[in-house]
Amino acid sequence: MKKNGGFSLIEIVVVMGILSLLIAGAFFIGFPEYNRYIISSEREGLVDALLEARTRIFVEDQKFVVSTTSNSYCIKDPQDLCISLAHSLPANLILKTITLATSTKMILSFSEGLATEIIIDQNGYIDGR
């Protein structure tokens, strides 16, 4: 009896099971790194906006602020108009601003708990810059 070429159903099911385990493992290993990348890039964007607002204060001698909500920010001029594009944060990233006596602390955090801080001291230095 001549055997037909090809794979049996059992062989295909075993290969699919192995592939699904490999894909699931790669997802759970890579996902925290992806979150760290997102929070780091959003943090740099927010620091850049803060630095731009501070530079505009000195150059144009007007009050510029970085207006924040829980999921977006933009640079506003004295007429309260956004002069930069409002930047929306990813849905699972939350921005909190805490004003202390000697500094302001901005906290970017994921709902899963990963977080980073941006500290603005009373002299306007942003993370020592």
MDTraj code that builds the backbone (N, CA, C; nanometers):
import mdtraj as md
import numpy as np

residues = "MET LYS LYS ASN GLY GLY PHE SER LEU ILE GLU ILE VAL VAL VAL MET GLY ILE LEU SER LEU LEU ILE ALA GLY ALA PHE PHE ILE GLY PHE PRO GLU TYR ASN ARG TYR ILE ILE SER SER GLU ARG GLU GLY LEU VAL ASP ALA LEU LEU GLU ALA ARG THR ARG ILE PHE VAL GLU ASP GLN LYS PHE VAL VAL SER THR THR SER ASN SER TYR CYS ILE LYS ASP PRO GLN ASP LEU CYS ILE SER LEU ALA HIS SER LEU PRO ALA ASN LEU ILE LEU LYS THR ILE THR LEU ALA THR SER THR LYS MET ILE LEU SER PHE SER GLU GLY LEU ALA THR GLU ILE ILE ILE ASP GLN ASN GLY TYR ILE ASP GLY ARG".split()
xyz = np.array([
    [0.0840, -0.1163, 0.0000],
    [0.0000, 0.0000, 0.0000],
    [0.0895, 0.1239, 0.0000],
    [0.0565, 0.2169, -0.0872],
    [0.1347, 0.3386, -0.1000],
    [0.0785, 0.4456, -0.0067],
    [0.1689, 0.5098, 0.0712],
    [0.1272, 0.6129, 0.1652],
    [0.1187, 0.7468, 0.0923],
    [0.0088, 0.8183, 0.1163],
    [-0.0064, 0.9525, 0.0584],
    [0.0872, 1.0493, 0.1294],
    [0.1384, 1.1465, 0.0543],
    [0.2232, 1.2484, 0.1163],
    [0.1380, 1.3462, 0.1939],
    [0.1961, 1.4091, 0.2934],
    [0.1234, 1.5083, 0.3718],
    [0.1368, 1.4811, 0.5203],
    [0.0652, 1.5604, 0.5963],
    [0.0731, 1.5502, 0.7412],
    [-0.0591, 1.4988, 0.7955],
    [-0.0502, 1.4255, 0.9068],
    [-0.1726, 1.3771, 0.9711],
    [-0.2298, 1.4894, 1.0579],
    [-0.3523, 1.4728, 1.0976],
    [-0.4195, 1.5710, 1.1816],
    [-0.3472, 1.5856, 1.3155],
    [-0.3005, 1.4779, 1.3723],
    [-0.2279, 1.4816, 1.4996],
    [-0.1012, 1.5660, 1.4868],
    [-0.0268, 1.5484, 1.3799],
    [0.0961, 1.6250, 1.3601],
    [0.0660, 1.7747, 1.3492],
    [-0.0381, 1.8107, 1.2793],
    [-0.0754, 1.9518, 1.2638],
    [-0.1181, 2.0114, 1.3981],
    [-0.1954, 1.9368, 1.4754],
    [-0.2405, 1.9846, 1.6067],
    [-0.1212, 2.0042, 1.7009],
    [-0.0263, 1.9129, 1.7003],
    [0.0922, 1.9246, 1.7858],
    [0.1733, 2.0487, 1.7469],
    [0.1954, 2.0704, 1.6177],
    [0.2711, 2.1867, 1.5723],
    [0.1980, 2.3160, 1.6091],
    [0.0673, 2.3206, 1.5927],
    [-0.0102, 2.4395, 1.6289],
    [-0.0009, 2.4668, 1.7793],
    [-0.0046, 2.3617, 1.8602],
    [0.0084, 2.3778, 2.0054],
    [0.1434, 2.4345, 2.0432],
    [0.2498, 2.3840, 1.9818],
    [0.3846, 2.4344, 2.0103],
    [0.3972, 2.5804, 1.9672],
    [0.3463, 2.6140, 1.8493],
    [0.3519, 2.7532, 1.8018],
    [0.2734, 2.8472, 1.8925],
    [0.1572, 2.8044, 1.9387],
    [0.0776, 2.8909, 2.0264],
    [0.1487, 2.9144, 2.1595],
    [0.2180, 2.8134, 2.2121],
    [0.2953, 2.8322, 2.3351],
    [0.4104, 2.9300, 2.3128],
    [0.4780, 2.9199, 2.2002],
    [0.5881, 3.0114, 2.1707],
    [0.5391, 3.1550, 2.1542],
    [0.4285, 3.1741, 2.0870],
    [0.3731, 3.3079, 2.0669],
    [0.3270, 3.3673, 2.1996],
    [0.2602, 3.2873, 2.2824],
    [0.2146, 3.3362, 2.4129],
    [0.3340, 3.3745, 2.5003],
    [0.4375, 3.2962, 2.4979],
    [0.5575, 3.3273, 2.5755],
    [0.6231, 3.4551, 2.5285],
    [0.6322, 3.4736, 2.3990],
    [0.6931, 3.5959, 2.3452],
    [0.6099, 3.7178, 2.3818],
    [0.4781, 3.7039, 2.3822],
    [0.3908, 3.8152, 2.4180],
    [0.4130, 3.8572, 2.5625],
    [0.4157, 3.7620, 2.6550],
    [0.4304, 3.7956, 2.7963],
    [0.5710, 3.8414, 2.8311],
    [0.6689, 3.8002, 2.7541],
    [0.8055, 3.8468, 2.7783],
    [0.8233, 3.9871, 2.7214],
    [0.7692, 4.0148, 2.6035],
    [0.7890, 4.1429, 2.5370],
    [0.6973, 4.2539, 2.5829],
    [0.5819, 4.2237, 2.6383],
    [0.4833, 4.3255, 2.6733],
    [0.5335, 4.4244, 2.7783],
    [0.5968, 4.3819, 2.8886],
    [0.6486, 4.4810, 2.9847],
    [0.7545, 4.5729, 2.9237],
    [0.8379, 4.5202, 2.8364],
    [0.9380, 4.6038, 2.7707],
    [0.8714, 4.7081, 2.6818],
    [0.7666, 4.6702, 2.6137],
    [0.6932, 4.7641, 2.5293],
    [0.6342, 4.8763, 2.6141],
    [0.5765, 4.8427, 2.7310],
    [0.5219, 4.9441, 2.8205],
    [0.6309, 5.0386, 2.8688],
    [0.7486, 4.9859, 2.9004],
    [0.8594, 5.0718, 2.9437],
    [0.8995, 5.1670, 2.8307],
    [0.9005, 5.1178, 2.7092],
    [0.9341, 5.2017, 2.5938],
    [0.8308, 5.3140, 2.5764],
    [0.7035, 5.2807, 2.5858],
    [0.5959, 5.3797, 2.5694],
    [0.6049, 5.4868, 2.6781],
    [0.6200, 5.4453, 2.8028],
    [0.6231, 5.5438, 2.9116],
    [0.7476, 5.6310, 2.9010],
    [0.8586, 5.5731, 2.8572],
    [0.9808, 5.6522, 2.8427],
    [0.9680, 5.7537, 2.7292],
    [0.9090, 5.7149, 2.6175],
    [0.8950, 5.8088, 2.5059],
    [0.7930, 5.9183, 2.5382],
    [0.6846, 5.8845, 2.6060],
    [0.5861, 5.9857, 2.6458],
    [0.6455, 6.0814, 2.7485],
    [0.7299, 6.0290, 2.8371],
    [0.7960, 6.1124, 2.9372],
    [0.8868, 6.2143, 2.8685],
    [0.9631, 6.1694, 2.7694],
    [1.0519, 6.2606, 2.6974],
    [0.9727, 6.3676, 2.6225],
    [0.8591, 6.3295, 2.5653],
    [0.7739, 6.4271, 2.4966],
    [0.7204, 6.5328, 2.5919],
    [0.6807, 6.4913, 2.7110],
    [0.6298, 6.5853, 2.8105],
    [0.7416, 6.6763, 2.8616],
    [0.8593, 6.6210, 2.8855],
    [0.9731, 6.7030, 2.9289],
    [1.0086, 6.8041, 2.8203],
    [1.0064, 6.7634, 2.6940],
    [1.0333, 6.8565, 2.5838],
    [0.9321, 6.9706, 2.5816],
    [0.8044, 6.9390, 2.6041],
    [0.7015, 7.0434, 2.6073],
    [0.7257, 7.1391, 2.7237],
    [0.7649, 7.0862, 2.8386],
    [0.7940, 7.1719, 2.9540],
    [0.9138, 7.2617, 2.9269],
    [1.0175, 7.2052, 2.8657],
    [1.1362, 7.2843, 2.8328],
    [1.1030, 7.3932, 2.7305],
    [1.0179, 7.3602, 2.6335],
    [0.9779, 7.4604, 2.5334],
    [0.8997, 7.5735, 2.5990],
    [0.8086, 7.5397, 2.6898],
    [0.7321, 7.6440, 2.7590],
    [0.8254, 7.7327, 2.8409],
    [0.9215, 7.6718, 2.9086],
    [1.0154, 7.7508, 2.9887],
    [1.0998, 7.8426, 2.8994],
    [1.1430, 7.7922, 2.7840],
    [1.2210, 7.8735, 2.6909],
    [1.1382, 7.9897, 2.6381],
    [1.0127, 7.9644, 2.6048],
    [0.9253, 8.0720, 2.5549],
    [0.9048, 8.1801, 2.6608],
    [0.9009, 8.1409, 2.7877],
    [0.8851, 8.2395, 2.8951],
    [1.0021, 8.3364, 2.8928],
    [1.1236, 8.2826, 2.8779],
    [1.2418, 8.3685, 2.8800],
    [1.2568, 8.4490, 2.7511],
    [1.2286, 8.3883, 2.6369],
    [1.2485, 8.4550, 2.5085],
    [1.1394, 8.5590, 2.4818],
    [1.0151, 8.5226, 2.5016],
    [0.9044, 8.6116, 2.4671],
    [0.8538, 8.6925, 2.5859],
    [0.9074, 8.6683, 2.7036],
    [0.8725, 8.7407, 2.8252],
    [0.7214, 8.7405, 2.8502],
    [0.6606, 8.6256, 2.8290],
    [0.5188, 8.6075, 2.8563],
    [0.5021, 8.4771, 2.9342],
    [0.3867, 8.4613, 2.9898],
    [0.3600, 8.3406, 3.0677],
    [0.3099, 8.2299, 2.9751],
    [0.3820, 8.1211, 2.9715],
    [0.3398, 8.0017, 2.8987],
    [0.3309, 7.8885, 2.9984],
    [0.2305, 7.8073, 2.9844],
    [0.2135, 7.6938, 3.0749],
    [0.1901, 7.5675, 2.9951],
    [0.2184, 7.4564, 3.0582],
    [0.1823, 7.3273, 3.0004],
    [0.0537, 7.2853, 3.0685],
    [-0.0533, 7.2863, 2.9924],
    [-0.1842, 7.2484, 3.0446],
    [-0.1994, 7.0973, 3.0344],
    [-0.2377, 7.0354, 3.1437],
    [-0.2500, 6.8896, 3.1442],
    [-0.3897, 6.8465, 3.1852],
    [-0.4314, 6.7370, 3.1291],
    [-0.5486, 6.6648, 3.1778],
    [-0.4981, 6.5253, 3.2111],
    [-0.5869, 6.4364, 3.2472],
    [-0.5404, 6.3029, 3.2840],
    [-0.4876, 6.2244, 3.1638],
    [-0.5218, 6.2680, 3.0416],
    [-0.4764, 6.1904, 2.9254],
    [-0.4238, 6.2754, 2.8097],
    [-0.3914, 6.4045, 2.8339],
    [-0.3341, 6.4872, 2.7271],
    [-0.2627, 6.6083, 2.7874],
    [-0.1839, 6.6749, 2.7024],
    [-0.1185, 6.7989, 2.7441],
    [-0.0919, 6.8847, 2.6218],
    [-0.0793, 7.0167, 2.6429],
    [-0.0402, 7.1100, 2.5375],
    [0.0183, 7.2345, 2.6019],
    [0.0944, 7.3130, 2.5246],
    [0.1509, 7.4385, 2.5734],
    [0.0495, 7.5482, 2.5442],
    [0.0125, 7.6250, 2.6482],
    [-0.0853, 7.7333, 2.6316],
    [-0.0181, 7.8680, 2.6477],
    [-0.0646, 7.9642, 2.5684],
    [-0.0126, 8.1003, 2.5755],
    [-0.0957, 8.1826, 2.6757],
    [-0.0620, 8.3116, 2.6946],
    [-0.1362, 8.3931, 2.7922],
    [-0.2858, 8.4058, 2.7621],
    [-0.3258, 8.3898, 2.6359],
    [-0.4686, 8.3965, 2.6014],
    [-0.5380, 8.2616, 2.6204],
    [-0.4690, 8.1671, 2.6819],
    [-0.5219, 8.0338, 2.7111],
    [-0.5502, 7.9518, 2.5854],
    [-0.4719, 7.9750, 2.4792],
    [-0.4852, 7.8990, 2.3559],
    [-0.3686, 7.8006, 2.3441],
    [-0.3970, 7.6817, 2.2992],
    [-0.2895, 7.5841, 2.2781],
    [-0.2049, 7.6297, 2.1598],
    [-0.0757, 7.6503, 2.1830],
    [0.0133, 7.6902, 2.0739],
    [0.0891, 7.5705, 2.0184],
    [0.0756, 7.4577, 2.0844],
    [0.1319, 7.3338, 2.0311],
    [0.0144, 7.2392, 2.0104],
    [0.0344, 7.1381, 1.9317],
    [-0.0714, 7.0398, 1.9143],
    [-0.0979, 6.9710, 2.0470],
    [-0.2235, 6.9561, 2.0810],
    [-0.2570, 6.8824, 2.2027],
    [-0.2127, 6.7378, 2.1827],
    [-0.1338, 6.6906, 2.2740],
    [-0.0797, 6.5554, 2.2618],
    [-0.1612, 6.4620, 2.3491],
    [-0.2265, 6.3653, 2.2865],
    [-0.3054, 6.2678, 2.3613],
    [-0.2176, 6.1512, 2.4016],
    [-0.2361, 6.1063, 2.5232],
    [-0.1616, 5.9916, 2.5735],
    [-0.2372, 5.8638, 2.5406],
    [-0.1673, 5.7506, 2.5339],
    [-0.2369, 5.6232, 2.5137],
    [-0.3418, 5.6006, 2.6229],
    [-0.4432, 5.5230, 2.5918],
    [-0.5580, 5.5069, 2.6812],
    [-0.5204, 5.4535, 2.8196],
    [-0.4212, 5.3675, 2.8285],
    [-0.3880, 5.3100, 2.9587],
    [-0.2775, 5.3869, 3.0310],
    [-0.2434, 5.5076, 2.9838],
    [-0.1414, 5.5913, 3.0468],
    [-0.2099, 5.7121, 3.1099],
    [-0.1819, 5.7369, 3.2368],
    [-0.2490, 5.8423, 3.3125],
    [-0.1452, 5.9450, 3.3565],
    [-0.1793, 6.0739, 3.3452],
    [-0.0907, 6.1827, 3.3869],
    [-0.1518, 6.2512, 3.5078],
    [-0.0758, 6.2569, 3.6164],
    [-0.1205, 6.3266, 3.7376],
    [-0.0210, 6.4373, 3.7678],
    [-0.0703, 6.5522, 3.8109],
    [0.0157, 6.6627, 3.8517],
    [-0.0083, 6.6893, 3.9992],
    [0.0999, 6.6899, 4.0754],
    [0.0915, 6.7155, 4.2193],
    [0.1760, 6.8386, 4.2484],
    [0.1171, 6.9407, 4.3084],
    [0.1919, 7.0615, 4.3431],
    [0.2289, 7.0548, 4.4908],
    [0.3584, 7.0631, 4.5165],
    [0.4098, 7.0609, 4.6527],
    [0.4591, 7.2013, 4.6883],
    [0.5026, 7.2215, 4.8104],
    [0.5479, 7.3536, 4.8541],
    [0.6725, 7.3982, 4.7784],
    [0.7648, 7.3076, 4.7504],
    [0.8908, 7.3466, 4.6865],
    [0.9039, 7.2983, 4.5435],
    [0.8104, 7.2191, 4.4957],
    [0.8228, 7.1667, 4.3593],
    [0.6875, 7.1187, 4.3089],
    [0.6841, 7.0876, 4.1815],
    [0.5674, 7.0256, 4.1199],
    [0.6111, 6.8899, 4.0690],
    [0.5317, 6.7913, 4.0932],
    [0.5657, 6.6564, 4.0506],
    [0.4611, 6.6102, 3.9499],
    [0.5061, 6.5669, 3.8324],
    [0.4158, 6.5103, 3.7320],
    [0.4443, 6.3613, 3.7258],
    [0.3406, 6.2817, 3.7355],
    [0.3571, 6.1369, 3.7372],
    [0.2847, 6.0773, 3.6177],
    [0.3602, 6.0084, 3.5324],
    [0.3018, 5.9320, 3.4224],
    [0.2945, 5.7878, 3.4693],
    [0.1777, 5.7282, 3.4649],
    [0.1677, 5.5904, 3.5132],
    [0.0739, 5.5084, 3.4258],
    [0.1060, 5.3801, 3.4163],
    [0.0183, 5.2846, 3.3500],
    [-0.0802, 5.2329, 3.4524],
    [-0.1946, 5.1890, 3.4061],
    [-0.2920, 5.1316, 3.4974],
    [-0.2377, 5.0042, 3.5623],
    [-0.1347, 4.9430, 3.5002],
    [-0.0757, 4.8208, 3.5561],
    [0.0260, 4.8509, 3.6662],
    [0.0585, 4.9781, 3.6911],
    [0.1476, 5.0116, 3.8009],
    [0.2828, 5.0689, 3.7621],
    [0.3286, 5.0522, 3.6399],
    [0.4566, 5.1075, 3.5968],
    [0.4432, 5.2598, 3.5921],
    [0.5392, 5.3333, 3.6497],
    [0.5269, 5.4794, 3.6563],
    [0.6626, 5.5459, 3.6459],
    [0.6606, 5.6738, 3.6112],
    [0.7802, 5.7577, 3.6097],
    [0.7412, 5.8965, 3.6577],
    [0.8370, 5.9700, 3.7125],
    [0.8092, 6.1032, 3.7660],
    [0.8906, 6.2084, 3.6921],
    [0.8335, 6.3267, 3.6813],
    [0.9040, 6.4447, 3.6310],
    [0.8915, 6.5489, 3.7418],
    [1.0038, 6.5966, 3.7911],
    [1.0006, 6.6916, 3.9016],
    [1.0455, 6.8289, 3.8519],
    [0.9636, 6.9303, 3.8796],
    [0.9938, 7.0689, 3.8440],
    [1.0139, 7.1438, 3.9752],
    [1.1359, 7.1916, 4.0018],
    [1.1597, 7.2586, 4.1297],
    [1.1142, 7.4043, 4.1238],
    [1.1266, 7.4745, 4.2367],
    [1.0756, 7.6116, 4.2454],
    [1.1506, 7.7099, 4.1567],
    [1.2701, 7.6743, 4.1087],
    [1.3455, 7.7603, 4.0175],
    [1.3139, 7.7314, 3.8710],
    [1.2245, 7.6370, 3.8447],
    [1.1885, 7.6038, 3.7071],
    [1.2750, 7.4969, 3.6436],
    [1.3638, 7.4361, 3.7217],
    [1.4462, 7.3295, 3.6659],
    [1.3634, 7.2027, 3.6550],
    [1.3732, 7.1385, 3.5399],
    [1.2975, 7.0176, 3.5116],
    [1.3924, 6.8997, 3.5191],
    [1.3779, 6.8173, 3.6209],
    [1.4677, 6.7031, 3.6414],
    [1.6142, 6.7449, 3.6371],
    [1.6460, 6.8585, 3.6957],
    [1.7841, 6.9052, 3.7009],
    [1.8318, 6.9761, 3.5766],
    [1.7447, 6.9963, 3.4768],
    [1.7848, 7.0650, 3.3527],
    [1.7466, 7.2102, 3.3562],
])
top = md.Topology()
chain = top.add_chain()
for i, resn in enumerate(residues, 1):
    res = top.add_residue(resn, chain, resSeq=i)
    for name in ("N", "CA", "C"):
        top.add_atom(name, md.element.get_by_symbol(name[0]), res)
traj = md.Trajectory(xyz[None], top)
